[in-house]
Amino acid sequence: MALENEARGERAPTRRRRSPEEARAQALECARRLLIERGPKGVTLHAIAAEIGVTHGALIHHFGSAARLQSALMGDLVRDLAEALGTAVQRIRSDESASRGVVDIVFDAFDEGGAGQLAAWIALSNNYEHLEPVREAVGGLVAALNQKVRAAGDPPPRHIPSALLFITLCAFGDAMIGGPLRDMLGRDRESVRRVAERVFPKLLTDP
């Protein structure tokens, strides 16, 4: 084909080489999608290489090993979860009716953002150190909720950590097995979020 193009005075199209940063970003984006679609077992170098059209050796070159790629993916997902919690802090400080907004942010992070699969993966692999970056974000969310309740003149809140634990566990469970359970019980996709939205404020203000 190249010779035929040259004979007609045409140049063969050149393929732009991806920079190492672009290649890593593409591989991690693919790994995230595979994690959400197939679970932790689906995140393999062979699967990622086939999806993005590179060799197994190219991924080894960029990441060193499957374990390092998986660790990089965990880091990306944890940072996204921490950012989502940071968004929840801002929502609480600026929105008088923030309960549903906070619930949606946490649920979206665990569902569409892949944090549910990440949490299951970390638990199964016993790599809880990967969650350390989330600690500061959770602390900020507790402080923002504390400040909001006090500003409203309500009694000093005692159940803020329990409230966050409740919506986080609800979000995790809904992301992992919510679909089949909702089908069994005839509930719609928003049903768990509505329950969390109703219970969350009560946990913040009950003495």
VENCOR-V567404 format. One line per field, one symbol per residue. ss: DSSP state (A for helix, B for strand, O for the rest). phi: phi as a letter, one per 30 degrees, with the letter a starting at -180 (. if undefined). burial: I if it has 16 or more other ideal C-beta (glycine too) atoms within 10 Angstrom, else O. Layout:
BEGIN
ss = ???
phi = ???
burial = ???
END
This chain:
BEGIN
ss = OAAAAAAOOOOOOOOOOOOAAAAAAAAAAAAAAAAAAAOAAAOOAAAAAAAAOOOAAAAAAAAOOAAAAAAAAAAAAAAAAAAAAAAAAAAAAAOOOOAAAAAAAAAAAAOOOOAAAAAAAAAAAOOAAAAAAAAAAAAAAAAAAAAAAAAOOOOOOOOAAAAAAAAAAAAAAAAAAAAAAAAAAOOOOOAAAAAAAAAAAAAAAOO
phi = .ddddddciccddccddddedddddddddddddddddcieddcbddddeddcibdedddeddcjaddddddddedddddddddddddddddddccdcdedddedddddddcddiddddddddddchcddddeddeddddddddddeddddddideedccdedddddddddddddddbdedddddcicddcdddddddddeddddcdd
burial = OOOOOOOOOOOOOOOOOOOOOOIIOIIIOIIIOIIIOOOIOOIIIOOIIOOIOIOOOIIOOIIOOIOOIIOIIIOIIIOIIIOIIIIIIOIIOOOOOIIIIIIIIIIIIIIOIIIIIIIIIIOOOOOOOIIOOIOOIIOIIIOIIOOIIOOOOOOOIOIIOOIIOIIIOIIIOIIIOIOOOIOOOOOOOOOIIOIIIOIIIOIIOOO
END
